[in-house]
Amino acid sequence: MPASTALIDSTSGVGAEALDDGTSACPVVGKKAPPAIAVAHLSVTYPTGVQALDDVSLTVPQGKIFGLLGPNGAGKSTLIRVLCGVILPTSGTALVCGLDPSTRPREVKEQLCGLFQGSPLESNMQVREVLWLFSKFYRHPADPEELLARLGLTEMKRSLCKTLSGGQRQRLAIARALIGNPRVLILDEPTTGLDVAARHELMDIVNQLRSEGRTVLISTHNIEEAETWCDQVAVVSRGKLFAVDSPRAIIERHGVRAKLEIVLSQPLPLERISRLPGVLDVTQIRSSDGRTDREFLLEGADAEAMLLQVVRLLVDTGVTLDGARMIRSGLEGAYLTLTGERIRS
């Protein structure tokens, strides 16, 4: 662990540790460093009247991989934009390393960098030129050559960006995000468009960043990614926060029952399904067209037994079964239990 000295902001009295390698740790108030991210009662309503976030509160500890899990439209990108200082909250607070992005944006940018989905690269620049250029934007940049080596890009440092594969482009984008030595890195849907090998490479990089004491916030709709990568996960849907805990704790609390998802050809009263033998609970699932009268999530002790009871019921009603899926007992089942929604890839 590198030695450190304290840099004091003369306007606030808040210290920020400056490590010997040039990185800047989260500011320190007294002897206790604040969390990497602290959000309290945060709400955002756009001018169109759409409420993107509704009273969201969460804390992201330093040195952890934290996942925002939810489908498109859940509010994940809005929260990220608030943290990056791109938009202002309607109410509530959001702090990055104890700093408010709305009042101290320059200091926040020294602590945090966001890598957004589809972030463009300079197609006709060489890989090394991209990092050299961005290194000039920071007071204490990382060494571009060292970043190239760490991310496995040394051999293609003279290659044009437009010639890189999807995995190589993602690694370069991460190197570009790390050039300013941020303590908090935000990755928005980082595995979109990547093959299996590239995803594994990215996971290794994220784990390495955590081992260095950096905080990584991952916004994703990928259940497996959230369950296997993250130390903690926030379950979000329709602008609301439903749970924050480790994946294991969320699964144990909300995902232990057997689950069966069914799609019917016609609407059927929820009460008729809930009275079936072996069914402990039934939740209406919001379909892609916004309807909630044809898709249901059943919970009980045995998914196969519940399916048999559903088939028997439908024989008597004339309604047909358009689809059925047994859901593994994991974060996917817990998400459905908490939100009543299914995440679509």
LOMIMI-979677 format. One record per residue: residue number from 1; residue in three letters; x, y, z of N, C-alpha, C in turn. Coordinates in steps of 0.2 Angstrom, whole numbers, always signed. Layout:
<atoms>
ATOM  num  residu    n_X    n_Y    n_Z   ca_X   ca_Y   ca_Z    c_X    c_Y    c_Z
ATOM  NUM     ALA      X      Y      Z      X      Y      Z      X      Y      Z
...
</atoms>
This chain:
<atoms>
ATOM  num  residu    n_X    n_Y    n_Z   ca_X   ca_Y   ca_Z    c_X    c_Y    c_Z
ATOM    1     MET     +4     -6     +0     +0     +0     +0     +4     +6     +0
ATOM    2     PRO     +3    +11     -5     +8    +17     -5     +7    +21     +1
ATOM    3     ALA    +12    +25     +3    +11    +30     +8     +7    +35     +5
ATOM    4     SER     +4    +39    +10     +0    +45     +8     +1    +51    +12
ATOM    5     THR     -1    +57     +9     -1    +63    +13     -7    +66    +12
ATOM    6     ALA     -9    +70    +16    -16    +73    +16    -16    +80    +12
ATOM    7     LEU    -20    +81     +7    -21    +87     +4    -27    +91     +7
ATOM    8     ILE    -27    +97     +9    -32   +100    +12    -35   +105     +7
ATOM    9     ASP    -42   +105     +6    -45   +110     +2    -46   +116     +7
ATOM   10     SER    -43   +121     +5    -43   +127     +9    -50   +130    +10
ATOM   11     THR    -55   +129     +5    -61   +132     +6    -66   +128    +10
ATOM   12     SER    -64   +121    +12    -69   +118    +15    -66   +114    +21
ATOM   13     GLY    -60   +113    +22    -56   +110    +27    -57   +102    +26
ATOM   14     VAL    -59   +100    +20    -60    +93    +19    -54    +90    +16
ATOM   15     GLY    -51    +85    +18    -45    +82    +16    -46    +77    +10
ATOM   16     ALA    -41    +77     +6    -41    +71     +1    -34    +68     +1
ATOM   17     GLU    -34    +61     +2    -28    +58     +2    -25    +58     -5
ATOM   18     ALA    -19    +60     -5    -15    +59    -12    -10    +54    -11
ATOM   19     LEU    -11    +48    -14     -6    +43    -14     +0    +44    -18
ATOM   20     ASP     +6    +41    -16    +12    +42    -19    +12    +40    -27
ATOM   21     ASP     +7    +36    -29     +7    +34    -36     +3    +39    -40
ATOM   22     GLY     +1    +45    -37     -2    +50    -40    -10    +50    -40
ATOM   23     THR    -13    +44    -37    -20    +44    -37    -22    +48    -31
ATOM   24     SER    -29    +49    -31    -32    +53    -26    -37    +50    -23
ATOM   25     ALA    -37    +48    -16    -42    +44    -13    -48    +49    -11
ATOM   26     CYS    -53    +46     -9    -59    +50     -7    -57    +54     -1
ATOM   27     PRO    -60    +60     -1    -59    +65     +4    -60    +62    +11
ATOM   28     VAL    -56    +65    +16    -57    +62    +22    -59    +68    +27
ATOM   29     VAL    -64    +67    +31    -67    +71    +36    -65    +69    +42
ATOM   30     GLY    -60    +72    +46    -58    +69    +52    -54    +63    +51
ATOM   31     LYS    -55    +58    +54    -51    +51    +53    -55    +46    +49
ATOM   32     LYS    -62    +48    +48    -66    +43    +44    -67    +45    +37
ATOM   33     ALA    -66    +41    +32    -67    +43    +25    -74    +42    +24
ATOM   34     PRO    -78    +46    +20    -85    +45    +18    -85    +39    +13
ATOM   35     PRO    -91    +37    +12    -92    +32     +7    -91    +34     +0
ATOM   36     ALA    -90    +30     -4    -89    +32    -11    -95    +35    -14
ATOM   37     ILE   -101    +33    -13   -107    +36    -15   -112    +36     -9
ATOM   38     ALA   -115    +41     -8   -120    +42     -3   -126    +45     -6
ATOM   39     VAL   -132    +42     -7   -138    +45    -10   -144    +45     -4
ATOM   40     ALA   -147    +50     -3   -152    +51     +2   -158    +54     -1
ATOM   41     HIS   -164    +50     -1   -170    +53     -3   -170    +56    -10
ATOM   42     LEU   -167    +53    -14   -166    +57    -21   -172    +55    -25
ATOM   43     SER   -174    +61    -28   -180    +61    -33   -178    +65    -39
ATOM   44     VAL   -180    +63    -45   -179    +66    -51   -185    +66    -55
ATOM   45     THR   -188    +72    -57   -194    +72    -61   -192    +77    -67
ATOM   46     TYR   -192    +74    -73   -190    +78    -79   -196    +83    -81
ATOM   47     PRO   -194    +88    -85   -199    +93    -87   -205    +90    -90
ATOM   48     THR   -204    +84    -93   -210    +81    -96   -215    +78    -91
ATOM   49     GLY   -213    +78    -85   -217    +76    -80   -216    +69    -78
ATOM   50     VAL   -211    +65    -81   -209    +59    -80   -205    +59    -73
ATOM   51     GLN   -207    +54    -69   -203    +54    -63   -198    +48    -63
ATOM   52     ALA   -192    +49    -64   -187    +44    -66   -184    +41    -59
ATOM   53     LEU   -184    +45    -54   -182    +42    -47   -186    +44    -42
ATOM   54     ASP   -188    +40    -38   -193    +41    -32   -190    +40    -26
ATOM   55     ASP   -188    +45    -22   -185    +44    -15   -181    +38    -14
ATOM   56     VAL   -175    +38    -18   -170    +33    -18   -165    +35    -13
ATOM   57     SER   -163    +30     -9   -158    +31     -4   -153    +25     -4
ATOM   58     LEU   -147    +25     -4   -142    +20     -4   -135    +22     -3
ATOM   59     THR   -131    +18     +0   -124    +19     +1   -119    +14     -2
ATOM   60     VAL   -114    +17     -5   -109    +12     -9   -103    +13     -5
ATOM   61     PRO   -100     +8     -1    -94     +8     +2    -88     +9     -3
ATOM   62     GLN    -83    +11     +0    -77    +11     -4    -74     +4     -5
ATOM   63     GLY    -71     +4    -11    -67     -3    -12    -72     -9    -14
ATOM   64     LYS    -78     -7    -16    -83    -13    -18    -85    -12    -25
ATOM   65     ILE    -87    -18    -27    -91    -18    -34    -98    -18    -32
ATOM   66     PHE   -102    -13    -34   -109    -12    -33   -113    -12    -39
ATOM   67     GLY   -118    -16    -39   -122    -16    -45   -129    -13    -45
ATOM   68     LEU   -131     -9    -50   -138     -6    -51   -141    -11    -55
ATOM   69     LEU   -146    -15    -53   -149    -20    -57   -156    -18    -58
ATOM   70     GLY   -158    -18    -65   -165    -16    -67   -165    -16    -75
ATOM   71     PRO   -171    -16    -77   -172    -16    -84   -171     -8    -87
ATOM   72     ASN   -172     -8    -94   -172     -1    -96   -177     +3    -94
ATOM   73     GLY   -176     +9    -92   -182    +13    -89   -182    +13    -82
ATOM   74     ALA   -178     +9    -78   -178     +8    -71   -176    +14    -67
ATOM   75     GLY   -172    +19    -70   -169    +24    -67   -162    +24    -66
ATOM   76     LYS   -159    +19    -68   -151    +18    -67   -147    +24    -70
ATOM   77     SER   -149    +25    -77   -145    +30    -80   -146    +37    -77
ATOM   78     THR   -152    +38    -75   -154    +45    -72   -149    +46    -65
ATOM   79     LEU   -149    +40    -61   -145    +41    -55   -137    +42    -57
ATOM   80     ILE   -135    +39    -62   -128    +40    -64   -127    +47    -67
ATOM   81     ARG   -132    +50    -70   -131    +56    -73   -131    +61    -67
ATOM   82     VAL   -135    +60    -62   -135    +64    -56   -128    +64    -52
ATOM   83     LEU   -125    +58    -52   -118    +57    -49   -113    +60    -53
ATOM   84     CYS   -114    +60    -59   -109    +63    -64   -110    +71    -64
ATOM   85     GLY   -115    +74    -61   -116    +81    -62   -119    +83    -68
ATOM   86     VAL   -122    +78    -72   -125    +80    -79   -132    +83    -78
ATOM   87     ILE   -136    +81    -73   -142    +83    -71   -143    +85    -64
ATOM   88     LEU   -147    +89    -62   -148    +91    -55   -154    +87    -52
ATOM   89     PRO   -154    +85    -46   -160    +81    -43   -165    +86    -42
ATOM   90     THR   -171    +83    -42   -177    +88    -40   -177    +89    -32
ATOM   91     SER   -176    +83    -29   -175    +84    -22   -170    +78    -19
ATOM   92     GLY   -168    +79    -13   -163    +74    -10   -156    +76    -12
ATOM   93     THR   -152    +72    -10   -144    +73    -11   -141    +67    -14
ATOM   94     ALA   -135    +68    -17   -131    +63    -20   -124    +66    -19
ATOM   95     LEU   -120    +62    -15   -113    +64    -14   -108    +58    -17
ATOM   96     VAL   -103    +61    -19    -97    +56    -22    -91    +58    -18
ATOM   97     CYS    -89    +53    -14    -83    +54     -9    -84    +60     -5
ATOM   98     GLY    -91    +61     -3    -92    +67     +2    -93    +73     -2
ATOM   99     LEU    -93    +73     -8    -93    +79    -12   -100    +80    -16
ATOM  100     ASP   -103    +85    -17   -109    +86    -20   -107    +88    -28
ATOM  101     PRO   -109    +84    -32   -108    +85    -39   -111    +92    -42
ATOM  102     SER   -117    +94    -39   -120   +100    -41   -116   +106    -39
ATOM  103     THR   -112   +106    -33   -109   +112    -31   -101   +112    -32
ATOM  104     ARG    -99   +106    -32    -91   +105    -33    -90   +100    -39
ATOM  105     PRO    -92   +102    -45    -91    +97    -50    -84    +95    -52
ATOM  106     ARG    -80   +100    -52    -73    +99    -54    -69    +94    -49
ATOM  107     GLU    -71    +95    -42    -68    +90    -38    -71    +83    -38
ATOM  108     VAL    -77    +83    -40    -80    +76    -41    -77    +73    -47
ATOM  109     LYS    -76    +77    -52    -73    +74    -58    -66    +71    -57
ATOM  110     GLU    -63    +73    -52    -56    +71    -50    -57    +64    -47
ATOM  111     GLN    -63    +63    -44    -64    +57    -40    -67    +51    -44
ATOM  112     LEU    -71    +53    -49    -76    +49    -52    -75    +49    -60
ATOM  113     CYS    -76    +44    -63    -76    +44    -71    -82    +39    -73
ATOM  114     GLY    -86    +41    -77    -91    +36    -80    -90    +34    -87
ATOM  115     LEU    -91    +28    -88    -90    +25    -95    -97    +23    -97
ATOM  116     PHE   -100    +27   -101   -107    +25   -103   -107    +21   -109
ATOM  117     GLN   -113    +17   -110   -114    +13   -115   -113    +16   -122
ATOM  118     GLY   -109    +13   -126   -108    +16   -133   -104    +22   -133
ATOM  119     SER   -100    +23   -128    -95    +29   -128    -91    +28   -134
ATOM  120     PRO    -90    +33   -138    -87    +33   -144    -79    +34   -143
ATOM  121     LEU    -75    +30   -147    -68    +31   -148    -66    +35   -154
ATOM  122     GLU    -60    +38   -154    -58    +42   -159    -55    +37   -165
ATOM  123     SER    -59    +35   -170    -58    +30   -174    -51    +30   -178
ATOM  124     ASN    -49    +36   -180    -43    +37   -184    -37    +39   -180
ATOM  125     MET    -38    +38   -173    -32    +39   -169    -29    +33   -167
ATOM  126     GLN    -22    +32   -165    -19    +26   -163    -21    +26   -155
ATOM  127     VAL    -21    +19   -153    -23    +18   -146    -19    +22   -141
ATOM  128     ARG    -12    +22   -142     -8    +26   -137    -10    +34   -138
ATOM  129     GLU    -12    +36   -144    -13    +43   -144    -19    +45   -140
ATOM  130     VAL    -24    +41   -140    -30    +42   -136    -29    +43   -129
ATOM  131     LEU    -24    +39   -126    -23    +39   -119    -18    +45   -118
ATOM  132     TRP    -14    +47   -122     -9    +52   -122    -13    +59   -122
ATOM  133     LEU    -18    +59   -126    -23    +65   -127    -27    +66   -120
ATOM  134     PHE    -30    +61   -118    -34    +62   -112    -30    +63   -105
ATOM  135     SER    -24    +61   -106    -19    +62   -100    -18    +69    -99
ATOM  136     LYS    -19    +73   -104    -17    +80   -103    -23    +84   -100
ATOM  137     PHE    -29    +81    -99    -34    +84    -96    -34    +84    -88
ATOM  138     TYR    -29    +80    -85    -29    +79    -78    -23    +81    -75
ATOM  139     ARG    -23    +83    -68    -17    +86    -65    -12    +80    -63
ATOM  140     HIS    -15    +74    -61    -11    +69    -59    -13    +62    -63
ATOM  141     PRO    -12    +62    -70    -14    +57    -74    -10    +50    -72
ATOM  142     ALA    -13    +45    -74     -9    +38    -74     -4    +38    -80
ATOM  143     ASP     +0    +34    -79     +5    +33    -85     +2    +29    -91
ATOM  144     PRO     +1    +32    -97     -2    +29   -102     +1    +22   -104
ATOM  145     GLU     +7    +22   -104    +11    +15   -106     +9    +10   -100
ATOM  146     GLU     +9    +12    -94     +7     +7    -89     +0     +4    -90
ATOM  147     LEU     -5     +9    -91    -12     +7    -92    -12     +2    -98
ATOM  148     LEU     -9     +4   -103     -9     -1   -109     -7     -8   -107
ATOM  149     ALA     -1     -8   -103     +1    -15   -101     -4    -18    -97
ATOM  150     ARG     -7    -15    -92    -11    -18    -87    -18    -21    -91
ATOM  151     LEU    -20    -17    -96    -26    -19    -99    -24    -23   -106
ATOM  152     GLY    -18    -25   -107    -17    -30   -112    -17    -27   -119
ATOM  153     LEU    -15    -20   -119    -16    -17   -126     -9    -14   -128
ATOM  154     THR     -4    -17   -125     +3    -14   -128     +4    -16   -135
ATOM  155     GLU     +3    -22   -137     +4    -25   -143     +0    -21   -149
ATOM  156     MET     -5    -18   -147     -9    -14   -152     -9     -7   -151
ATOM  157     LYS     -4     -4   -147     -4     +3   -146     -3     +7   -152
ATOM  158     ARG     +0     +5   -157     +0     +9   -163     -5     +7   -168
ATOM  159     SER    -10     +3   -166    -16     +2   -170    -21     +7   -170
ATOM  160     LEU    -25     +8   -176    -30    +13   -176    -36    +10   -172
ATOM  161     CYS    -40    +15   -168    -45    +12   -164    -50     +8   -168
ATOM  162     LYS    -51    +11   -175    -57     +7   -179    -55     +0   -181
ATOM  163     THR    -49     -2   -180    -47     -9   -181    -48    -14   -175
ATOM  164     LEU    -49    -11   -169    -50    -15   -163    -56    -19   -163
ATOM  165     SER    -56    -25   -160    -61    -29   -159    -66    -26   -153
ATOM  166     GLY    -72    -29   -152    -76    -27   -147    -73    -27   -140
ATOM  167     GLY    -70    -32   -139    -67    -33   -132    -61    -28   -131
ATOM  168     GLN    -57    -27   -137    -51    -22   -136    -54    -15   -136
ATOM  169     ARG    -59    -14   -139    -62     -7   -139    -64     -5   -131
ATOM  170     GLN    -67    -11   -128    -70    -10   -121    -64     -9   -117
ATOM  171     ARG    -59    -12   -118    -53    -12   -113    -50     -5   -114
ATOM  172     LEU    -49     -2   -120    -47     +4   -122    -51    +10   -118
ATOM  173     ALA    -58     +9   -119    -62    +13   -116    -61    +14   -108
ATOM  174     ILE    -60     +8   -105    -59     +8    -98    -52    +11    -96
ATOM  175     ALA    -47    +10   -100    -40    +13    -99    -41    +21   -100
ATOM  176     ARG    -45    +23   -105    -47    +30   -105    -50    +33    -99
ATOM  177     ALA    -55    +29    -96    -58    +31    -90    -54    +31    -84
ATOM  178     LEU    -48    +27    -84    -44    +26    -78    -38    +31    -79
ATOM  179     ILE    -37    +35    -84    -31    +39    -85    -31    +45    -80
ATOM  180     GLY    -37    +47    -78    -37    +52    -73    -36    +49    -66
ATOM  181     ASN    -35    +43    -65    -34    +40    -58    -40    +41    -54
ATOM  182     PRO    -46    +39    -56    -52    +40    -52    -53    +35    -46
ATOM  183     ARG    -56    +37    -41    -57    +32    -36    -63    +28    -37
ATOM  184     VAL    -68    +31    -40    -74    +28    -42    -75    +28    -49
ATOM  185     LEU    -77    +22    -52    -78    +21    -59    -85    +18    -60
ATOM  186     ILE    -88    +21    -64    -95    +19    -66    -95    +16    -73
ATOM  187     LEU    -98    +10    -73    -98     +6    -80   -106     +5    -81
ATOM  188     ASP   -108     +8    -87   -115     +8    -89   -116     +2    -94
ATOM  189     GLU   -119     -3    -92   -120     -9    -96   -113    -11   -100
ATOM  190     PRO   -108    -13    -96   -102    -14    -99   -101    -20   -103
ATOM  191     THR   -105    -25   -103   -104    -31   -107   -108    -31   -113
ATOM  192     THR   -112    -26   -114   -116    -26   -120   -112    -27   -127
ATOM  193     GLY   -114    -32   -131   -110    -33   -137   -104    -37   -136
ATOM  194     LEU   -102    -39   -130    -96    -43   -129    -97    -50   -130
ATOM  195     ASP    -92    -54   -132    -93    -61   -132    -91    -64   -125
ATOM  196     VAL    -91    -70   -125    -90    -73   -118    -83    -72   -116
ATOM  197     ALA    -78    -73   -120    -71    -72   -118    -70    -65   -116
ATOM  198     ALA    -72    -60   -120    -71    -53   -118    -75    -51   -111
ATOM  199     ARG    -80    -54   -110    -84    -53   -103    -79    -56    -98
ATOM  200     HIS    -76    -61    -99    -72    -64    -93    -66    -59    -92
ATOM  201     GLU    -63    -57    -98    -58    -52    -97    -60    -46    -93
ATOM  202     LEU    -66    -43    -95    -68    -37    -91    -69    -39    -84
ATOM  203     MET    -72    -45    -82    -73    -46    -75    -66    -46    -72
ATOM  204     ASP    -61    -49    -75    -54    -49    -72    -52    -42    -70
ATOM  205     ILE    -53    -37    -75    -51    -30    -74    -55    -27    -69
ATOM  206     VAL    -61    -28    -68    -65    -25    -63    -63    -28    -56
ATOM  207     ASN    -61    -34    -55    -59    -37    -49    -52    -34    -47
ATOM  208     GLN    -48    -33    -52    -41    -30    -51    -42    -23    -48
ATOM  209     LEU    -47    -19    -51    -48    -12    -49    -51    -12    -42
ATOM  210     ARG    -55    -17    -40    -57    -18    -33    -51    -19    -28
ATOM  211     SER    -47    -24    -30    -41    -25    -26    -36    -19    -25
ATOM  212     GLU    -37    -14    -30    -33     -8    -29    -36     -3    -24
ATOM  213     GLY    -42     -5    -22    -46     -1    -17    -51     +4    -21
ATOM  214     ARG    -51     +3    -27    -56     +7    -31    -63     +5    -30
ATOM  215     THR    -68     +9    -31    -75     +7    -31    -78     +7    -38
ATOM  216     VAL    -81     +2    -40    -84     +1    -46    -92     +0    -46
ATOM  217     LEU    -95     +5    -49   -102     +5    -49   -104     +2    -56
ATOM  218     ILE   -108     -3    -56   -110     -6    -63   -117     -6    -63
ATOM  219     SER   -120     -3    -69   -127     -3    -71   -128     -8    -76
ATOM  220     THR   -133    -12    -74   -134    -18    -78   -141    -21    -78
ATOM  221     HIS   -143    -24    -83   -149    -28    -83   -148    -35    -84
ATOM  222     ASN   -142    -37    -83   -140    -44    -84   -140    -47    -77
ATOM  223     ILE   -144    -52    -75   -145    -55    -69   -138    -59    -67
ATOM  224     GLU   -136    -63    -71   -130    -67    -70   -124    -62    -68
ATOM  225     GLU   -123    -57    -72   -118    -52    -71   -118    -49    -64
ATOM  226     ALA   -124    -47    -62   -125    -44    -55   -124    -49    -50
ATOM  227     GLU   -126    -55    -51   -125    -60    -46   -118    -63    -45
ATOM  228     THR   -114    -63    -50   -108    -66    -49   -102    -61    -49
ATOM  229     TRP   -103    -54    -51    -98    -49    -51    -98    -45    -44
ATOM  230     CYS   -104    -44    -42   -105    -38    -37   -105    -40    -30
ATOM  231     ASP   -102    -36    -26   -102    -37    -18   -109    -35    -16
ATOM  232     GLN   -112    -30    -18   -118    -28    -16   -122    -26    -23
ATOM  233     VAL   -129    -27    -22   -133    -25    -28   -139    -21    -25
ATOM  234     ALA   -141    -16    -29   -147    -12    -28   -152    -14    -33
ATOM  235     VAL   -158    -17    -31   -163    -19    -36   -168    -13    -37
ATOM  236     VAL   -168    -10    -43   -172     -4    -45   -177     -6    -51
ATOM  237     SER   -183     -3    -50   -188     -4    -55   -192     +2    -55
ATOM  238     ARG   -194     +5    -61   -199    +11    -61   -197    +16    -57
ATOM  239     GLY   -191    +18    -56   -188    +23    -52   -188    +22    -45
ATOM  240     LYS   -190    +16    -42   -190    +15    -35   -184    +10    -33
ATOM  241     LEU   -182    +10    -27   -177     +5    -25   -181     +0    -20
ATOM  242     PHE   -180     -6    -22   -183    -12    -19   -179    -15    -14
ATOM  243     ALA   -173    -15    -15   -168    -19    -10   -161    -17    -11
ATOM  244     VAL   -157    -17     -6   -150    -16     -7   -146    -21     -2
ATOM  245     ASP   -142    -25     -4   -139    -30     +0   -134    -34     -5
ATOM  246     SER   -131    -39     -2   -127    -44     -6   -131    -48    -10
ATOM  247     PRO   -129    -50    -16   -133    -55    -19   -136    -61    -15
ATOM  248     ARG   -131    -64    -11   -133    -70     -7   -139    -68     -2
ATOM  249     ALA   -138    -62     +1   -143    -60     +6   -150    -59     +2
ATOM  250     ILE   -150    -56     -3   -156    -55     -7   -159    -61     -9
ATOM  251     ILE   -155    -66    -11   -158    -72    -14   -161    -76     -8
ATOM  252     GLU   -157    -76     -2   -160    -80     +4   -166    -77     +6
ATOM  253     ARG   -167    -70     +6   -173    -67     +9   -179    -67     +4
ATOM  254     HIS   -177    -67     -3   -183    -66     -7   -183    -71    -13
ATOM  255     GLY   -178    -76    -13   -178    -80    -19   -178    -88    -17
ATOM  256     VAL   -180    -90    -12   -179    -97    -10   -185   -101    -12
ATOM  257     ARG   -191    -99    -14   -196   -103    -16   -195   -105    -23
ATOM  258     ALA   -198   -111    -25   -199   -112    -32   -203   -107    -36
ATOM  259     LYS   -201   -106    -42   -205   -101    -46   -207   -103    -53
ATOM  260     LEU   -213   -101    -55   -215   -103    -61   -218    -97    -65
ATOM  261     GLU   -216    -95    -71   -219    -90    -74   -223    -92    -80
ATOM  262     ILE   -229    -90    -80   -234    -92    -86   -236    -86    -90
ATOM  263     VAL   -238    -88    -96   -241    -83   -101   -247    -86   -104
ATOM  264     LEU   -253    -83   -103   -259    -85   -105   -262    -82   -111
ATOM  265     SER   -266    -86   -115   -268    -83   -121   -273    -77   -120
ATOM  266     GLN   -277    -78   -114   -282    -73   -113   -282    -71   -105
ATOM  267     PRO   -284    -66   -103   -284    -64    -96   -288    -69    -92
ATOM  268     LEU   -285    -70    -86   -288    -74    -81   -288    -71    -74
ATOM  269     PRO   -293    -71    -70   -293    -68    -64   -287    -71    -59
ATOM  270     LEU   -283    -66    -56   -278    -69    -52   -280    -73    -46
ATOM  271     GLU   -286    -72    -44   -289    -76    -38   -290    -83    -40
ATOM  272     ARG   -291    -85    -46   -292    -92    -48   -285    -95    -48
ATOM  273     ILE   -280    -92    -50   -274    -95    -50   -271    -96    -43
ATOM  274     SER   -272    -91    -39   -270    -91    -32   -273    -97    -28
ATOM  275     ARG   -279    -99    -30   -282   -104    -26   -280   -111    -28
ATOM  276     LEU   -275   -112    -33   -273   -118    -35   -269   -122    -29
ATOM  277     PRO   -270   -128    -29   -266   -132    -24   -258   -131    -25
ATOM  278     GLY   -255   -130    -20   -247   -130    -20   -245   -123    -22
ATOM  279     VAL   -249   -118    -23   -247   -111    -25   -248   -107    -19
ATOM  280     LEU   -242   -104    -17   -242   -100    -11   -243    -93    -12
ATOM  281     ASP   -241    -91    -18   -241    -83    -19   -242    -83    -27
ATOM  282     VAL   -245    -78    -29   -246    -76    -36   -245    -68    -37
ATOM  283     THR   -241    -67    -42   -239    -60    -44   -241    -59    -51
ATOM  284     GLN   -244    -53    -53   -245    -52    -60   -239    -48    -62
ATOM  285     ILE   -237    -50    -68   -230    -48    -71   -232    -43    -77
ATOM  286     ARG   -229    -37    -77   -230    -32    -82   -227    -34    -88
ATOM  287     SER   -231    -35    -94   -228    -38   -100   -225    -32   -104
ATOM  288     SER   -223    -33   -110   -219    -28   -114   -224    -23   -116
ATOM  289     ASP   -231    -24   -117   -236    -19   -119   -239    -16   -113
ATOM  290     GLY   -236    -17   -107   -239    -14   -101   -245    -17    -98
ATOM  291     ARG   -247    -23   -100   -253    -26    -97   -250    -31    -92
ATOM  292     THR   -255    -32    -87   -253    -36    -81   -259    -42    -80
ATOM  293     ASP   -262    -43    -85   -268    -48    -84   -267    -55    -88
ATOM  294     ARG   -261    -56    -91   -260    -62    -95   -253    -66    -92
ATOM  295     GLU   -249    -62    -89   -243    -65    -87   -242    -65    -79
ATOM  296     PHE   -241    -71    -76   -241    -72    -69   -234    -76    -67
ATOM  297     LEU   -232    -74    -61   -227    -77    -57   -230    -81    -51
ATOM  298     LEU   -229    -88    -51   -232    -92    -46   -226    -94    -42
ATOM  299     GLU   -227    -94    -35   -222    -97    -30   -225   -102    -26
ATOM  300     GLY   -221   -107    -25   -223   -113    -21   -217   -118    -19
ATOM  301     ALA   -219   -124    -17   -214   -128    -15   -211   -132    -21
ATOM  302     ASP   -215   -133    -27   -213   -137    -32   -216   -134    -39
ATOM  303     ALA   -211   -132    -43   -213   -129    -49   -217   -133    -54
ATOM  304     GLU   -215   -140    -54   -218   -144    -59   -225   -146    -57
ATOM  305     ALA   -226   -146    -50   -233   -148    -47   -237   -142    -49
ATOM  306     MET   -235   -136    -48   -239   -130    -50   -241   -129    -57
ATOM  307     LEU   -236   -131    -62   -237   -131    -69   -243   -136    -70
ATOM  308     LEU   -243   -142    -67   -248   -147    -68   -255   -144    -66
ATOM  309     GLN   -255   -141    -60   -261   -138    -58   -264   -132    -63
ATOM  310     VAL   -259   -128    -66   -261   -123    -70   -264   -126    -77
ATOM  311     VAL   -261   -132    -79   -264   -135    -85   -271   -138    -84
ATOM  312     ARG   -272   -141    -78   -279   -143    -76   -284   -138    -76
ATOM  313     LEU   -282   -132    -73   -286   -126    -73   -288   -124    -80
ATOM  314     LEU   -283   -123    -84   -284   -121    -91   -289   -125    -95
ATOM  315     VAL   -288   -132    -94   -293   -136    -98   -300   -135    -96
ATOM  316     ASP   -302   -133    -90   -309   -131    -88   -311   -124    -91
ATOM  317     THR   -306   -120    -92   -308   -113    -94   -308   -111   -101
ATOM  318     GLY   -304   -115   -105   -304   -114   -112   -298   -109   -114
ATOM  319     VAL   -294   -107   -109   -289   -103   -110   -283   -107   -111
ATOM  320     THR   -278   -105   -116   -272   -109   -118   -266   -106   -115
ATOM  321     LEU   -261   -110   -114   -255   -108   -111   -250   -107   -116
ATOM  322     ASP   -249   -100   -117   -244    -98   -122   -237    -99   -121
ATOM  323     GLY   -235    -99   -114   -228   -100   -112   -228   -102   -105
ATOM  324     ALA   -222   -105   -103   -221   -107    -96   -214   -108    -95
ATOM  325     ARG   -211   -105    -89   -204   -106    -88   -203   -106    -81
ATOM  326     MET   -199   -112    -79   -197   -113    -72   -191   -108    -71
ATOM  327     ILE   -191   -104    -66   -186   -100    -64   -181   -102    -59
ATOM  328     ARG   -175   -102    -60   -170   -105    -55   -170   -101    -49
ATOM  329     SER   -169   -104    -43   -169   -100    -37   -163    -96    -36
ATOM  330     GLY   -163    -90    -38   -157    -86    -38   -159    -79    -38
ATOM  331     LEU   -155    -74    -40   -157    -67    -41   -162    -66    -45
ATOM  332     GLU   -163    -70    -51   -168    -68    -55   -175    -69    -52
ATOM  333     GLY   -176    -75    -48   -182    -76    -45   -183    -71    -39
ATOM  334     ALA   -178    -68    -36   -179    -63    -31   -181    -57    -34
ATOM  335     TYR   -178    -55    -40   -180    -49    -43   -187    -49    -45
ATOM  336     LEU   -190    -54    -47   -197    -55    -49   -201    -54    -43
ATOM  337     THR   -199    -58    -37   -203    -57    -31   -203    -50    -29
ATOM  338     LEU   -198    -46    -29   -198    -40    -26   -201    -35    -31
ATOM  339     THR   -201    -35    -37   -203    -30    -42   -209    -32    -46
ATOM  340     GLY   -211    -38    -46   -216    -40    -51   -215    -39    -58
ATOM  341     GLU   -208    -38    -60   -206    -37    -67   -201    -42    -69
ATOM  342     ARG   -201    -44    -75   -196    -48    -78   -191    -43    -82
ATOM  343     ILE   -184    -44    -81   -179    -41    -84   -179    -44    -91
ATOM  344     ARG   -179    -40    -97   -179    -42   -103   -172    -40   -106
ATOM  345     SER   -168    -45   -109   -162    -43   -112   -163    -39   -118
</atoms>
